[in-house]
Amino acid sequence: MELQRLLISEENEVLPFSIHKYSSSSSTYTPENILDDKPKDQSSRWSSNTISPPQFLILKLERPAIVKFILFGKYEKTHVCNLKRFKVFGGIREDDNFIELLDSGLKNDSIPESFPLRYTVNQHSYPCLFIKIVPIQSWGPIFNFSIWHISLMGITKPEIIQPSILWQEQFREKEAIRLCLKHFRQHNYIEIYELLQKKTLIKLENEILTNLHDILVSSGNFVMAESIIDKAIHDDLFNLWIDTQLPHPQWTHLAVSDNIASSQSYGQCQIDEFNQLSSKSSSCTLGSPTSLSLMESNELEGKHENRDNNEGESLDQNKSSSSLASLHQSLKQPQPRGGHQMVMDTTHQCIYLFGGWNGQQNLSDFWHIDVSSPNERWTLLSKNTELDGGPSPRSCHKMVLDQSSRHIFVLGRYLERELRDDVEKIKGDFYMYNLDTKRWILITDDTAAMGGPGLCFDHQMVIDQENNTIYVFGGHSIYSSSYSQGYSTTILYINSV
């Protein structure tokens, strides 16, 4: 393969290996299949018979080597069993605790991929005789793991390998002594600890940690311990550890009225918001049971036809929707909705919410909440922005905030099918809201006439505040099912709005 030839240099060579051990296999999809690269053969792969961990393949090289690259061959088409995430480990002995050489994933395509492996420890080459591949996630979450082909590349020159093996043996011995030192200190066998450290000249850890242990554990000086930690933070000693940590989200309800929080339908809406998010549609439903079932089909199909077909619903339903809207306005909190937009003013810790669809009609209410306030209550800035010179009722629009100028920009909206024959209705307007003067300004009533996108919805929009530029891409237009064009616009701010 061309990719293999590019990776093989005067130093690197293909490393022959055999299948040493594996967790499971499915039917005829045995591990030996990965020894041959047959991208057109759907059966030429190893497949686990379950996704329950641990699933693994252990490869044994013909002789110890510095393994520098691993190459994954693939099937000629995308496949749900391809590895979305995997890890690779290696070691010189099977009974060793292998070290992690790689944590990565494959693209779900037909192009072979190669990855550089970690092959040094403490700036010394790390030889391996065994390579362990651990699948973690496939592209189809409920499908078994499959590997189509594996190729390893590295160095086998004796003049490089033998010193590396010798160093690794010494490294293992030092690590064993460190574990003994740690055990003796934890159990307060101080005399043995000091004697072993003096005899071997091996340090248990960085001097900062030893100093911290003496001050905190032995002396109980908490003030001095905090100063040591502060200095370590200032010297960026924790950065490497911090970079390896995964985020841990913690969700908190904001300003939920007691009357609403006790409502079963509202609680269900909160759950459905997460269950029914779709990458195909921005109509993330938060509604009553009636409106929720309507928007469910919209999201599952990635379309808005159901919404058009329900424009002529009964008067009773409209009254119900109006009553619900009145209830939430009286409670000083936005009513449940989908297809709305929110932006965050991080300087003042304020969130702004505009528009959306409540299952019966587009909305044009404009809300604000100060999340830094201990009360965290919503404030209604406008019941109907259209009456205040702002955007008409809408959903599936996009909104961005420029913090330096304190301006909010609104672009796009979903347009019902029966209105698309009206030339005036199909124009794309572009609005700006000044947070200081609390006034709307219409930048243009027809973005297409200014060389921008036509009326669109479910697009994406971001702002580059340093260069006063807004970027718009994708979405749906009223003329076609998808938009693949990108636009940018430089904003010339008007200070006296």
N, C-alpha and C positions, 0 to 999 in steps of 0.2 A: 504493500500500500504506500501511496505517496506520503501520507502523514507519518508512517513509520520511518521512511527513509529520511525525512526531515529531522526526526528526533535522534536518529542514530548518527553519531559523530565518531571521530577517531577514538574517543574515550568511551562512549556508550555503545552497548550492544544489546541485542535481544536476549532475554534471560529465559532459557527453557525451564519449565516447571511441570509438576504433576499435581493431580488432585489428591490432597492428603486426607482431608476430612470435610464433612458438610453436615448441616443441621437436618435437612430433609430434601426430598425431591418429589416432583409430581409426574406420574405416568412415565413416559419415555424421555422427559426433559431432564436428563441426568447431567451432573456436573461436567462429565467428560466432553459434552457438546461444546463447551466454551473454548476448547483447545483449537477448534477449527473456525475460521471466519467465513461463514456462509450467510451473507445478508439477505439472500433471496429465499432461504429455506426457513420457513416459519417454525419448524420443529428443532432447529439447531440452536438450542439454548438450554441453560439450566433454569428450572422454575421450582421454587419452594412449594410445598403442598399446604402451606398456611402462612398467614402474616403475623402469627403470634411470635413474639421474640422469645429467645434469641434465634434468629436465622443468620446463617453465615456460610462462607466458603473459606477453607484454609488451603492455600497453595504452598507446595514445597518446591523450592528451587533445587536444581541439580547440585549446586554448590553455593556457599555463602557469597553474597554480593551486596554492593551498595546500590539499592534500588532507587532510582531517581525519577522514573516516570511510570505511570500506568495508563494504558489505553483501553477504552471500552469500544468494542465494535457494536453495531446496532442492526436491527432489522431494516429492510428497505422502506418500510412505512412506519408512521408513528404507532406506538403501541401502549396500551394502558398499563402494562406490566413493567415498563421501563422504570429505572430507579430515579425518583425525584430527589431523594436524599439517601446518602450512604456514607459509611466511614471505612477507612482502611487502616489496619494496624500491622505492625511487623515486629519480628524478634529473631534472635539466633537460636533460641530453644523453645520448643513447644510448651514446656511447662512454665516459661517465663510469663510475667505480666507484660504483654506486648505494649509498645508505646503507640500512640496515635500518630499516623503519618498523614492523614487527610480526612477532612470533613467537607463534603461537597455534594453535588447532584448533577444529573444528566438533563440535557434539554430533551424534550419529547419530539425528536425528529429522527432522520435516517443518517445523519452525519456523525461519523466516529468522533469521539472526544478523548483528548489526552490531558492528564493532570500531572503537574510536578508534585512529587512526594517529599515530605520532610525526611532528610537523610543525614542530618547532623544532630548531635546532642552535646551541649556545652562546647560548641564549635569543633567537635570531633566527628568524623564520619561514623555512621551507625550501620553496621552490617546486618543483613537479615538472611535467614534461611527459610523462614515462614512468612507468608503474607496472608492476612485475614481480612476478608471483605464482608462487611456487615450491612445488609440492606436495612433501611429505616422506614422509607415511605416510597410507594409506587405512585405513578401519575394517576392511576385509578385507585382511590383510597381503599376499596374493598377487594382489590385484585392481588393475587400472589406476586412475589418478586420474580423478575426474570433478568438474567445476564446472558447476552448473546455471544460475546467473545471478549477475552482478556489477553492483553499483551503487556509484558513487563520489560523495561529497559533500565540498564545500569552498568555498573563496573564490576568486573570479576578479576582484575589483575592481582596476582598474589602479593606483589610489593605494596599494594594499597590495602588489600583485605586483611592480611595477617597482622599488621600493626593495629588495624581497627578492631580486630577481634581481641587482641591483647589489651587494648585500652578498655574495651567493653568489660572484660573480666575484672579489671581493676576498678572500673566504675561500679560494677555489681557489688564488689567487696566493700567499697566505700559506702554505698547506699545501705548495705546490711549493717555496717558499723553505725551509720547515722540513725537507723531505726533503733539500735540498741541504746544509743545515747538518748534518744527521745524517750524511750521506755524508762530508763534509769532516772531521768530528770522528772518525768511525770509522777513517778512513785517515790520521789524524794530520796533516791539512793545517791546522794550528792557525792560521797567519797568515791564510789565506783565510777560515777559519771566523770568526775574530774580526772581520775586515774586513767580511764580509757582514752579520754580526749588528749591527755598529756602523752600517753604512750603512742597513739596513732597519728597525732598532729592533725586530726580531722575535725573540722568545725561542723557543728550540727546545722548551723544556719547563718544567715547574714548577721553581722555584728549588731545591726539595729534591732533585730528581733531578740537577740540574746540580751541586749541592754534593756529592752522593753520587758522581757520576762523577769529580769532581776528587780527592776523598779516596781513593776505591778504585782507580780506573784510573791516575790521574796520580801520586798519592803512595803508593799501596799501603798505606794505613793501615787495616788490617782492624778494629782495635778501634774506631776512630772511626766506621767504616762501620756496624758493628753497633749502635752507640749511635744513629745516625741512623735505622736501620730500626726499632729498638725504640721510638723516639719516634713514628715514623709509625704504628706499630701502636697505640700508646697514644692517638694522635689520631684513630683509626678511619679512616685514609686508605685502608686496603685493603678496607674493608667492601663497597664497591660492586663491586669485582672478585670478592671471595669469593662474593657473592650470585649471581653469574652462572656460577659453576663447577658442573659436573655431578659427582656423586659417582662415585668409582672403587672398586668393591668389590674386596677382596682376600681370598680364602678360604684358611683354614688348617685343617688337620686337628687336632682336639683329642683327646689321649689315646687314640690308636688303638693297640691291642696289635699287636706285631709279628706274632703268629700270625694275627690277623684281617686285618691290612693286606695280608698276602701271599696271602690267600684271594681267588680270582677272583670268587666269588659276592658277597663283601662289597664288593669294588670296584664290581661291577655295581650293587649296591644303592645305592651313593652316587650313581651316575649317574642311576639311575631315580628317585631322590628328586626331582631337578629336572625330569626329562622328564615325570613323571606327576602333577605338582601339578594339582589341579582346583579351580576356584572353586565347584564344586557339592558337594564333599565334603571333610571334614577328614581322611580316611584317607590320609595321605601315607605311602606304603609304603616301609619299609626292612626288607626281609626276605630270606629265602633264596629261591632260584629257585622253589620250590614255593609258598610263601606269596605271593610277588610276583605270580605269574600269577593267583592268586585275587583279590588286591586290585586288580589292573589293571582287571578287569571292573567291580569296584565303583565305581571312580573314573570310568571311561568312561561308565557308565550313570548315575552320580550316585545310586546306590541301594545298599542293603545286603543285597539278597535272596540273593546268592551266598554271603554269609557265613552266613546262616541255613541254606541248603541243605547246607552243609559241616560242620554240627555233628556229624553222625554218621559222620565219616570213620574210617578203619581204625585199629586199635590200634597198628599199626606206625608210622603217621604221628604219633600222640600220643606214642609212645615217642621218635620222632625229635625232636619238639618239646621234650620234657622233657630229652632229652640236650643239645640246643642251649642250652636255658636253663641247665642245669647247667654247660656249658662256659663260657658268658659270665659266670656268677656266679663261677666259679673264676678267671676272668681279671680279675675286678673291673671289669667294664665291662657296661653295659646291652646286652642282646641286640637284634638288629634288630627293628623294630616299626613300626607305623603307628597313627594315632589317639591318640597320646600327647600329653602336655602338658609344657611347660617354662616356668619363670619365672626371672627374673634379679634377684638381690639386688645392686644396683649399689653399695651402700655397702660391702659386703664382697667384691664381685667373685665371687659364687657363683651357680651355676646349679643349679636343682632340677628333676628329671625324675620324673614319676609316670605309671604305667599304660601302656595301649596294647594293641595286638592283634598277636600274633606270627604270625598266619596260622592258628593252631589254637585259641587261647584268649585270653581277656582276661587282662591282667597287673595285679598289684597291688604291684610292687616300686617302691621309692622311693630315688632316687639323688641324689647331690650331687657337684659338682665345683668346685674353687676355681681359676678361670681366671687368677688373679694368681700362683698358685704356679708355680715353674719346672718342677715335675714334671707338673702338670696331670693328676692321676689321679682317676678316679671313686671315690667311697666309697658303699657300699651302706648306706643308713640303715635300710631295712626290707625283708626278703624278701617279706613279706606284711602290708600295712598293716591288713588286716581283723583279723588276729590281734593287732595292737597297738592295737585300738580305733578304727581308722580306716576309710577307704572300702573297699568290696569291690572285687574285680578289675573293671576297667572300661576302656573306650576311648571316644573321641569326646566326652569330657567337656571341661570348661574349668576353668582354674586362674588365679588372680590372686594377687599378693603385695602386701601393705601393708607398706612398708618402715619406717614410723614405729612401728607396733606389732609388726613382725616376725611377721606372721601370714600363712599361705597359706590361701586359700579354694578349695574344690573343689565344683563343681556339675555335675550331669548325667551321663549315661552311656547307651551303646547297650544295648538290651535285646533278647535273642534272641526270636524270635517264639513259640517254644514256652513261654516263661515269661510271656507277656503276659496269660494268663488268671488268673494268681495275683495277687489284689488287693494282697497285701503287696509283691510284686515291682515293681509299677508305680508305687510311690510315689517321689517325687523327694527324695533326701536332700541335705543341705548340711553339709559338713565344714569345720573349721578346724584348721590345724596351727600350733602355737607353736614357732618356731625356737629359742627360748631354752630352753624346758623339754623340747623334743622330744617333745611329746605331742599326740595328736589329741583333738578334742572334736566331738561330734555336735550341731550347732546345731539341726537339726530332721530328722526322718525323713520329713516330708511337706511340701514347700514349698508345694504347692497349698492345703493346709489352712490355711496362714498367709497366704493371699492372693497367693502368688507363682506362678511358672510350674509347670506339671506336669512330670513326667519328660520331659526332652528331650535331644537330642544334636545335634552339629554347630551349636550356637548360638554366639554371641559374648558375651564378658563382659569388662568393663573396670572399673577402680576409680578413684574420685576420693578420693585420700588425705586431702586437706584437709577434706572434708566427710564422711569415713567412709561413703561411699556406693558401692555396687556396682551397675552397670547391666548388664542382660541383654537381648539382643534376638535374635529369629529362631531358626533351627534347625529340626529335625524333632521332632515329637512321636510318641508311639506310637499316637496316634489319627488323625493326618493326616500328609500328606507334607511339609507345610511349616508354619512358625510365623511369623506376622507381628506378634506382640504384643511389646511392650517392658515391662520391669519395672525397678524400682530398689528397693534395700533399704538402710536405714541400719543399720550394724553397731554394736551396743553391746558393746564389748570386755570380755572377762572376763580380768582380770589374773592370777588365781590358778587357772590351769587345771591 
